[in-house]
Amino acid sequence: MEAGLREANVVTAAPGEERSPALALVNTRRLTATGEVDDLAEPADAAGWLGLPTLGTDDLRRVTDLRAAVRELLTALAEDRSPSAAAVETVNAAARADAAAPQLAWPRREWRSTRPGTFDEAVARLARDAIDVVTGDLAPLVRPCEAHGCVRFFLREHARRRWCSTTCGDRVRAARHQRLVVERRG
C-alpha cells in the first residue's frame, strides 16, 4: 500500500506518516490557504491512495468513516481523554474486516493477510495500525500541528517540533512577524 504518498508539489508528508499508514490516512484531509483538501474525495482517489484498482461508493464511505474514527482516536490521545465509543467500534470493526495470521519469515514473525490485495485487507491494516499507534510506543509521540487552522497530526520525535511541516512553521513565523510589525507601528 502506498499509504500517504502524495505528489511532492501538493504536500509533504508529516513526520511519522512513513511509519504509520493510519497517521497518513488521517492527514489525507487537511486545510490549505485555498480551503479544505480531501485526497480521498472520490472512489478513484481512495483506490489510488490504497493501491487498489477500483473502489465503490460504499468502500469510499467505509474508508472515510475509518479516517474520521482514527482522527477521533488521535485527538482523544492528544487531549488525554477517552475517544467516543462510536470511533472505537468503527476502528475495531475495520480491524476485523480481514483476518491476518502469523507467518514465519525467518528470523522474524510477520502477520500476513488471508486475502492480500483486497479492500478489506487494506482497511483492516489501517485500523490495526491505528490501534498499534494509540496503544503502543508511538502514542506519546502523537501530536496535532500547532499551526492555526492546520488539522494534521504528526509524530513528535524532536522535543522542539511543534508543526507538521516547514510550511506550517513558516506560516506561524510569518504571522508572528506580521503581528510584531503591526504592534510596533501601532
Buried (B, 14 or more C-beta within 10 A) or exposed (E): BEBBBBEEEEBEBBBBBBBBBBBBBBBBBBBEEEEEBEBBBEBEBBBBBBEBEEBEEEBBEBBBBBBEBBBBBBBBBEEEEEBBEEBBEBBEBBBEBBEBEEEEEEEEEEEEBEEEEBBBBBBBBBBBBBBBBBEEEBBEBBBBBEBEEBBBBBBBEEEEBBBBBEBBBEBBEEEEEEEEEEEEEE
